[in-house]
Each structure stands twice: as C-alpha cells, then as structure tokens.
Amino acid sequence: MPPPLVSVLTPNYNHGRYLQKCLAGVSYQTFTDYEFLITDDGSTDNSRAIIEEAARGDSRIKAVFFEKNRGMVSAMENLLQRAQGKYIHWVAADDFVINKDFFQKGVTALENDPRPA
C-alpha cells in the first residue's frame, strides 16, 4: 500500500475538552488520502479515551500514548518520525478545521506549484 499523500500531525496534552472537535474537523475533509497521527503526551484527562474511540472508527487515525509527560518537543519528534506523507499539516489539539475542502485545496495548490512546499 503506498504511503498517504498527507500526514496530519497532532500533539496533545490534556486537551480532551477540544479533541472531539479537532478530530471531527479532520475526519470531515473531502480529501481522504491522509494519515492522522496523534501523540498524546501523558495526558491525565479524558484525552486517551476520546482518541481511542475515534481511532476505532477511522483506520487513518494512529495514536501513540506516552505514559508520562515528556514535553512538546518529544511529542513533535515522535510525530515526525512516524509521518509517511509527502506533505505535512500540523493541527493543534485545540484547533478545528472548519472548511471541509481545506486539505483538497492545499494539496491541489501544492501539486500545481510545488515551490511553496
């Protein structure tokens, strides 16, 4: 199976109250050739349960759970090491991608003129 065109990367630490919207915004995209990688940095809230439930419903969601908080740099390094896509898009755990064509528009623009990438 070829790697996805886009790797969506999300580090998370105790953002459970925002995660469902974040996950929904990415899953709502019309563009589907992506992997959604999440690294949970030892959250102590309900983040893990939310991420695990979403991953059960969408095979593109792949999560790693640190047992204790290692800090943002470690979480971001973990995400970058796992990413397989040609393009990377960072989504903060408290972000919500509102436009359902956001990824499609970005990929189309980059494929037509790779200079910005």
Steps between C-alpha positions, in 0.01 A plus 500: 500500500651837403554762768234769540546831325447700820601437860284691747693533826350585837686512830268494800529559870184532708288649221216250540239776506605601145596168343160393370471819293859465380443138396169585333652786300767274354268203443250730322742575217403419141866412434559152641859402408646581840617341820406669826777451754449599860752486780349537843764633737392326820164675539323461833155602372263303273715549187599136463143372503396758239793417273453124534131525419569710190774259387259205524274679251768622257802290404689812387531610863814356653582591857797464729453556872794605716463365852623828650537854373823541303432846359395642166835443327492125569140476381581688180812289436290187541247626247765597245670160532173321426382726216497341155322763291646716228350803674464573872225699662514581870168524684510610862276293728287808567460589130195433286537479121170658398525487119429146375709566187801642687733204432383461141567866425843483660604181322373630165698823543817315600473243222452780243790711628738317740710810575312585824559148633 
